Structure formats: structure tokens, C-alpha cells
Amino acid sequence: MSEALALSPAPLPPGPISGPQAWYGRDMRSRTDWVVPFTPEDLAELDAAVRAHRAGGKALGEITPTNFKLPGLAAKLAQVSDELLNGRGFLVLRGFQVDVTDIEAAAIAYLGVGSHLGSFRSQNAKGHLLGHVKDLGLDITNPKVRYYQTTRELEYHTDSCDIVGLICLKTAQEGGESRLCSSTTLYNEMLKRRPDLVPLLFNPFPTDRRGEIPPGMKPWFDMPVFHWHAGKLSAIYSGQYIRSAQENFPEARRLSAAEHEALDLLDAIANEADVNLKVEFRPGDMQFVHNHTMLHSRGDFVNWPEPERHRHLLRLWLAAPGARPLPQVYAQRYGSVELGNRGGIVCAETVLTFTLRPE
């Protein structure tokens, strides 16, 4: 018996998973209900809340749903949260006028919207609670560099939080589209095509931390791709970092040929046109994705010649108080599985901070 098959058996779903989270890109392309426009009234509320925050001299870290008041928009954001956590798992809020405001005002508005969906979590060892997705001219062969700091394509993956959000400040000259797919659909397709490989994806896979190592932890964490817990199928996945763990850490468990085959097929299905949805960012778009039922990626991109026009997005990692229960194994990566207080990256040197400059 192979090492992979000798691992402790994990609970598996009783069969294919149905529900709104099991969607196909071919269907979503003909729909527009996943795009939620800000109304003029919504934008007026956001503007008033931003002005009140600035007038009060408050720091970015003081933004909460209580003091960032959105009397009418809050109800819409509650519906957004429900759609993310219990529905299809993604939404784009469209129409914020980022081109007529400064980056601080855009960040305040974005943090205010995000605060109504969950609490802010650290996105890297530096403790950034407001992340910057921008090419910094870094070399991805450096084991501490992450793909979002380059122009390189991102493979389908999840982030280490309940909800990940992005707001587009500036678009690339070419490429850089957002790509989404349902991890539930991936599971169903794997079950249909190669049921023999499905149990392997419930094995723990060593996954590279890219040098962001919490105290007392290894430079990788061991995590199954799929989890069947409390009657729900959840996924946590980064194929690029599973493979780099195999390259960088000889002491990490070696994957079997069958496990590599399972990962390769999972990636291949995610890249099928019928399965995924490509979303072209517009300036001001706010995209929110539920990590437990979705994978996301990005295409390669080419920047404008002028540095001030370079592609630039702000990112949030959010812990949602109404999110699903997660198995204890997630604590390796999330630090905790406590609802509303889980996810993010915290190392010995981490100082939680908000920054308006990419670094």
C-alpha cells in the first residue's frame, strides 16, 4: 500500500454536493446577478461616512461597523454576506468612483464596507491588514516572495481567511483578469471523472509558508485540500505552494505519484472554460470571495510604461462572524478556528498595521 493510501482515512461526503455554491462558469457568464451596483444613495452614504471618519481624526484601525455608519447600505451588505457565506460564494460591488478620490479616501471606504462583512486579518508577516496587490519587481524564485508581488499568473488557490476582498484602483495595460471557480464544482467533477483519486485530496499535503513562519511552527503546514466537516465541504488549496514545499523541504512528507496526479487533474479542471469565470476588473470594483467554497486566480499582466499607472488593487482578509465551523486542523494555518477570530498570518515579528503604500 502506498504511503498516501496508508494515511488515516478522513470522512468523505456521501456523494456529489448540490446547492448554489456548485456553479459553472458557463452559466455565470450569461448572468449579471453576481454584480451588485452601488446606487447613488449608497455612494452618498459612503461619502458621508468617509467624511465623518476623516473629520473625527480617527485611524484606519478604528473603522468598525458601529462607527462607520451606513444606515441604508448596511442592509444590502448583510445580503452580500449571506450570498457569500451561504450562496454562490462571490459578488462584485460595482460603481464606486475610485477615479475621483485619493487613495486614503478609497481605503477608508473599502475598509468601511469590509468591516460590515468581517474583522480584518493580517495578510503577511509584516502584519498588513490592508494589503496591496501590485508588482514590486520581485523575483518569485526567492522563497519569501509571494506571487501577488509580481506580474506572474496566479494558479487557482484560496487565501487564509473566511472572505477575501479586492478593490481595483488601477488596471493593467493588458491582462490581469480575475478568475474564479467553485471548489464544490471541482470536487463534483473529480468525483465524476476519477473517484479513485478523490480520497487522496482528503490527505494532508505539506504546503510552503513562504518564509512566514509562526512561532513554534514548521516552514510548511500539513493540510488536506478538501474537508467534510459539520455537513459542509470546505477547501483550502495552493498547488503552487504544495509543489514548492516538495522542492524546498526534503523533510516534508513526499507525495505519491497518485497524489500528484490528483493535484494536476484538480488544476486542469479549474482551468476549463466551462468551469471557471473570468472577471475583468473595472476601477472601483470591489470583489468579495468566500474561500471555503471558492478558488481564485489571476492571469499574467503587462503594466503601463508609466509607474503611476501600474495595476494596483487593495486587499482585505476578513473573519466573518457568521461563517461556517471549520475542523481543528485549520488552526495550523488560521491560528484558531474560533468564529470571527480566525485566519491571517502572525509571526514573532508581526506588528498589525494599515499602510497606504505597497511594500
DRENKE-810611 format. One line per 5 residues: number of its first residue (from 0); their letters; for each residue x, z negated, y of C-alpha. Coordinates in steps of 0.001 Angstrom, whole numbers. Example, Ala and Ser with C-alpha at 12.3 -4.5 7.8 and 13.67 -1.06 7.14 Angstrom:
2
0 = as = 12300:-7800:-4500  13670:-7140:-1060 .
END
This chain:
359
0 = mseal = 0:0:0  1348:891:3468  2224:-1815:5998  -667:-658:8225  -3220:-923:5466 .
5 = alspa = -1824:-4291:4391  -2723:-5888:7711  -5613:-8325:7824  -8894:-6393:7806  -10789:-6541:11088 .
10 = plppg = -14577:-6443:11406  -15874:-2902:11866  -19116:-1664:13430  -21841:-912:10882  -21827:2777:11851 .
15 = pisgp = -21918:5073:14887  -22626:3390:18233  -25549:4635:20305  -26580:3891:23868  -25898:5160:27390 .
20 = qawyg = -22170:4409:27068  -21862:7043:24296  -21891:10091:26565  -20230:13516:26507  -18634:15309:29436 .
25 = rdmrs = -20580:18483:28662  -23768:16599:29514  -22448:14718:32539  -21271:17924:34223  -24872:19033:34658 .
30 = rtdwv = -25963:15675:36117  -25481:14088:39515  -26920:10626:38921  -23419:9194:38466  -22713:9978:42139 .
35 = vpftp = -24343:7392:44408  -24274:8354:48108  -23902:5785:50828  -26885:6044:53144  -26472:5849:56939 .
40 = edlae = -27861:2309:56673  -25238:1417:54030  -22443:2738:56236  -23756:829:59243  -23738:-2392:57183 .
45 = ldaav = -20181:-1737:56011  -19038:-1047:59554  -20664:-4248:60821  -19086:-6298:58018  -15639:-4837:58728 .
50 = rahra = -16001:-5575:62434  -17123:-9136:61711  -14188:-9712:59361  -11696:-8491:61953  -13336:-10400:64783 .
55 = ggkal = -13102:-13585:62730  -9354:-13129:62263  -9694:-13537:58502  -7078:-12418:55983  -7817:-9810:53308 .
60 = geitp = -7754:-12548:50687  -10669:-14278:52373  -13081:-11458:51582  -15848:-12711:49284  -19446:-11625:48648 .
65 = tnfkl = -20553:-14649:50655  -18663:-13923:53859  -18643:-10110:53591  -22348:-9784:54211  -24109:-6610:53090 .
70 = pglaa = -27812:-7526:53342  -29211:-4256:52014  -26220:-2698:50270  -25718:-5789:48096  -28827:-4918:46088 .
75 = klaqv = -27501:-1408:45467  -24153:-2851:44375  -25947:-5137:41912  -27445:-1993:40362  -23986:-405:40342 .
80 = sdell = -22628:-3425:38472  -25393:-3198:35885  -24758:517:35364  -21042:-119:34936  -21325:-3027:32516 .
85 = ngrgf = -24463:-2045:30588  -24944:1680:31236  -22744:4752:31148  -19751:2782:32453  -18771:4693:35600 .
90 = lvlrg = -20028:5586:39050  -18745:7256:42211  -19881:5885:45566  -19620:8790:47989  -19757:9230:51735 .
95 = fqvdv = -17513:6512:53150  -15867:8017:56221  -12254:7213:55493  -11030:10034:57726  -12248:8312:60910 .
100 = tdiea = -10841:4860:60264  -7432:3223:59867  -6067:2055:56523  -6724:-1618:57261  -10395:-977:58018 .
105 = aaiay = -10699:1198:54903  -9083:-1552:52814  -11403:-4217:54247  -14485:-2098:53485  -13243:-1290:49987 .
110 = lgvgs = -12376:-4911:49213  -15762:-5948:50535  -17560:-3542:48203  -15323:-4586:45302  -15945:-8286:45930 .
115 = hlgsf = -19620:-7743:45118  -18593:-6411:41675  -15969:-8993:40666  -12951:-11071:41649  -9611:-9440:42454 .
120 = rsqna = -6862:-9484:39800  -3112:-8884:40045  -2159:-5315:39146  1584:-5762:38648  4378:-8327:38519 .
125 = kghll = 4564:-8302:42325  1043:-9725:42425  -602:-6848:44274  -4349:-7469:44455  -4784:-4233:46400 .
130 = ghvkd = -2887:-1524:44534  -1521:1749:45867  -1622:4820:43646  966:7057:45249  4088:8961:44262 .
135 = lgldi = 7083:6814:45213  9630:9310:43909  10477:7070:40947  11814:8123:37542  9389:7481:34670 .
140 = tnpkv = 12321:7203:32243  13068:3852:33919  11324:1377:31587  9992:-615:34555  8342:2362:36274 .
145 = ryyqt = 4645:2986:35708  3041:6426:35740  825:5811:38774  4038:5595:40875  4877:9236:40079 .
150 = trele = 3252:12694:40192  3146:12801:36405  -10:13237:34375  -1526:10030:33070  -2781:10069:29497 .
155 = yhtds = -6155:8517:28742  -5887:4743:28913  -7541:1514:30010  -6383:-947:32649  -6094:-4688:32053 .
160 = cdivg = -9329:-5852:33656  -13096:-5531:33303  -13578:-2942:36058  -11037:-678:37749  -11826:846:41118 .
165 = liclk = -10194:3581:43170  -10838:4749:46710  -9394:8092:47771  -7628:8012:51130  -5866:11382:50861 .
170 = taqeg = -5977:14133:48243  -3107:16139:46777  -2399:19712:47742  -3096:20664:44143  -4227:18761:41034 .
175 = gesrl = -4553:15022:40590  -8185:15105:39493  -9649:12014:37868  -10543:12364:34175  -12978:10126:32354 .
180 = csstt = -14209:9798:28788  -16278:7356:26777  -14265:5287:24318  -17527:4800:22398  -17807:8573:22006 .
185 = lynem = -14175:8688:20843  -14965:6108:18178  -18045:8044:17035  -16079:11294:16849  -13250:9629:14920 .
190 = lkrrp = -15839:8217:12510  -17362:11664:12057  -14100:13588:11606  -11678:11146:9977  -13406:7987:8782 .
195 = dlvpl = -10297:7170:6749  -8295:6677:9972  -10856:4565:11815  -9910:1171:10258  -6299:1707:11368 .
200 = lfnpf = -7382:1670:15016  -8504:-1931:14492  -4887:-2872:13622  -2729:-4496:16348  -440:-1912:17996 .
205 = ptdrr = 2714:-3047:19838  2245:-1953:23478  5037:-1866:26090  4613:-4226:29058  6973:-2022:31130 .
210 = geipp = 9114:-4995:32102  6181:-7063:33414  6514:-9995:31022  4515:-13235:31496  6364:-16491:30747 .
215 = gmkpw = 6834:-17097:27031  5677:-13600:26044  7452:-10721:24337  8215:-7480:26231  5280:-5966:24370 .
220 = fdmpv = 1867:-7231:23298  155:-6529:19972  -3369:-5216:20486  -5867:-3198:18437  -7340:-129:20104 .
225 = fhwha = -10909:-987:19054  -12628:-4367:18696  -16038:-5142:17228  -16971:-8464:18814  -20310:-10107:19644 .
230 = gklsa = -22118:-6963:18585  -20244:-4709:21021  -17478:-2136:20604  -14681:-2584:23148  -11493:-574:23566 .
235 = iysgq = -8101:-1326:25142  -5585:1504:24923  -2459:3062:26388  -975:5587:23992  1998:6234:26256 .
240 = yirsa = 2984:2578:26182  2330:2196:22445  4777:5053:21870  7332:3716:24356  7222:346:22554 .
245 = qenfp = 8234:2161:19374  11147:3763:21272  12294:732:23268  11779:-2237:20936  13180:-1835:17408 .
250 = earrl = 11974:-5339:16557  8325:-4401:17243  6244:-3515:14194  6839:67:13073  3718:2193:12960 .
255 = saaeh = 2859:4100:9820  2504:7884:9736  -1255:7399:9354  -1400:5205:12467  487:7826:14470 .
260 = ealdl = -1958:10411:13154  -4899:8255:14265  -3490:7893:17784  -2746:11624:18018  -6287:12503:16971 .
265 = ldaia = -7757:9984:19419  -5782:11598:22256  -6727:15103:21118  -10441:14283:21093  -10219:12661:24541 .
270 = neadv = -8745:15895:25902  -11538:18093:24541  -13615:19728:27279  -16892:18747:25624  -15855:15087:25560 .
275 = nlkve = -14263:14361:28940  -15419:14710:32520  -13136:15834:35332  -13980:14367:38724  -12478:15846:41865 .
280 = frpgd = -11845:13079:44369  -13045:13567:47915  -11666:11462:50770  -13709:8271:50918  -14895:8418:47295 .
285 = mqfvh = -14983:5026:45549  -14829:5392:41760  -15510:2398:39514  -14921:2418:35731  -15760:-129:33018 .
290 = nhtml = -12558:-499:30997  -14198:-1805:27824  -16256:1379:27221  -14212:3984:29099  -10789:5604:29177 .
295 = hsrgd = -9481:7292:32314  -6577:9562:33169  -5226:11819:35887  -3792:15311:35988  -353:16239:37304 .
300 = fvnwp = -392:16928:41017  1583:18623:43773  1838:16851:47106  1631:18403:50541  5016:19079:52178 .
305 = eperh = 4268:16545:54933  4767:12927:53741  1892:11686:55893  -489:13923:53912  627:12767:50443 .
310 = rhllr = -2012:11867:47876  -2906:8196:48291  -5505:6025:46589  -6148:2292:46750  -6948:494:43504 .
315 = lwlaa = -8756:-2685:42521  -8733:-4572:39243  -11848:-6712:39007  -13008:-9543:36745  -16780:-9226:36561 .
320 = pgarp = -18753:-12461:36110  -21444:-10605:34153  -19039:-8817:31807  -19174:-8910:28007  -17420:-11510:25837 .
325 = lpqvy = -14025:-10430:24531  -12118:-11591:21427  -9346:-14143:21895  -6643:-11551:21160  -7244:-10104:24652 .
330 = aqryg = -5654:-13242:26132  -2241:-11750:25238  -2815:-9178:27948  -5600:-10657:30077  -4142:-14164:30276 .
335 = svelg = -7584:-15537:29431  -10912:-14317:28093  -12924:-16538:30462  -15707:-14566:32120  -14973:-13914:35782 .
340 = nrggi = -11416:-15229:35470  -9568:-12843:33187  -7361:-9800:33419  -4423:-8869:35564  -660:-9245:35278 .
345 = vcaet = 1014:-12525:36211  4724:-13143:35590  7028:-16003:36562  7960:-14316:39849  4428:-13165:40733 .
350 = vltft = 3064:-14094:44164  -504:-12937:44728  -694:-10751:47806  -2524:-7944:49560  -348:-5192:51008 .
355 = lrpe = -1271:-2159:53091  1993:-392:52240  2868:1277:48909  5821:-450:47258 .
END
